Each structure stands twice: as structure tokens, then as C-alpha cells.
Amino acid sequence: VWKRLLLPDKSKNSISNDKKLNLKKLKLIAERHMFPVENGKERTLLQKIANSNSDDMVDLCKFFSDEVGADFFSRRNRAPCPRDIAYGNEESSAIQEWGSKLGTFLDRYFIKGLGSAGKGNVHAEHQSATCAVFFAKDTKDSDREVAIKILFEESKDQFDRELGMRISHDSRRDQRNGKVKEYLGVDSLKEIESHQFNKFDQDHVLPLLCYHRGVDFPDFLKDDKDRPKKPVNLLVMPRAHRGLEKIIKPESIAGQNPDKIRSVGKSTGQ
């Protein structure tokens, strides 16, 4: 059926000779047509293939995502979205691995609003002329919530300076000796063992989990037309419960509890 839709041939009674039209039809069928499943429930085609126990079905998942442009992130009929179903599919390791990377940054960081193609309506928690901060889930670390600080090319010196301040001298020596885990790939990822290589006490300063150097400019930032599309550097840290601004405003400590402010400042300084 898929071949008849995508490879039109009049001799085979294809539905249409317009490939774009056929793709639109497939997208509608996959996203909206409901199929009966067990217990009298109904699921979309995307939900069904994402829940398949056959590793071969991962090719169909990729086809609908990459070729058809189907939406794996929308929920229907009170069921989880197809991406979440695929990611939680313990019956098929291939589909689960594919689901863990779908809509992620660097095949690892799941940022809310990021679509299948690495683009979407992504909200920056902080953005300035030199950097942008996004919250994400690290799919390679049990969905740990992290904060990704993206430093732009013009702030390369700031990246090197902050990295040097965060990592202990022993860590830099160990890196030269090749003791820090290094993954050779497009993202040049280097993992940092937080307890051993972070210089500061984690009770006061968020530890550095890993960093990425020389990453291609992210697609979800390309709407910023005024910024050169040059490689960026990343610092990845655990996501904190709340920022200082949210502490000061809603918790009414400014002008109300100066002792607490002094204690926070003194503790951070130490």
C-alpha cells in the first residue's frame, strides 16, 4: 500500500500520481484514523506501530517521521503520544532506541517543543548576546533533567574560561592522559565524572555533567537571523529546582528576611 501511494504507476492503479498529495493522505491516515485494539480501545496507526514488538517496524516509524512528516508528539484519545509510546517500548529495543532520539538535540537531549526534525517552538529560559539556556531531559541518563547552556561563537573565550573555572586542575591533567571518557563523534562529547572532576562543592555550585565543543549551530535557533550560524559550545548541568529570581519574587525575602539573604550570599561565597 505504501509503495502504491509513494511510487505512482498508472498500470498498478495507484491512487494518485502526485507524490506530495499521497504523502498528505498518508499523514492524515497515520495521525487521525483510529484502529481497534484490545479491550475495545482505539489507537492511531502511529500509536500502533510505536507499540509494535517487532524491530522491523522501526523502519516504518522512520518512514512516517522522515518521509511523511507525521506528528509523533500529539496525544489522541487520552493515550500517550506515539513518541512516548516508542520510547517506553520494552518489547522492541530498536523502536525504543529510535524513540529516545526522536525530537532530541544531539540524539540525546529532549527539549520540550522540539519536533521530529530538530525544529520547533522551543522556549529559552534565558537568552543574551553571548548565550542561551534551555531545559531538557537527558535520554542517555535516565531522563535526568538538565540545563543546557549554549555559548555562541563570539563567546568562545567565555566558554574556555568557565570550563577552566569549573574543572579541577587534576581533571585537566587527567584529560591530557586520556582518563576522562571521550566519545569520538560529530558532537565531540566528553563526559565528566561529577564527583571527581568538578572543582566546587555541589551543595553550592551546580556540577558540570558534560560539555560539547564545536557543535553545529542548532536548527531551533536559526530563526535568529542576526546571529552568524557558526558552531557553538555547550555546558550541561543538572536542572535546579528554581532560580534566584523566582526565590526573591514569590518567596518575599527581599526586604523581609535580610538574615536569609546574608546567609545565602555568605554560603555561596564560601
Summary of the structure (lengths in Angstrom):
residues: 270
radius of gyration: 23.3
end to end distance: 67.4
largest distance: 83.5
contacts: 726
relative contact order: 0.08
helix: 39%
strand: 19%
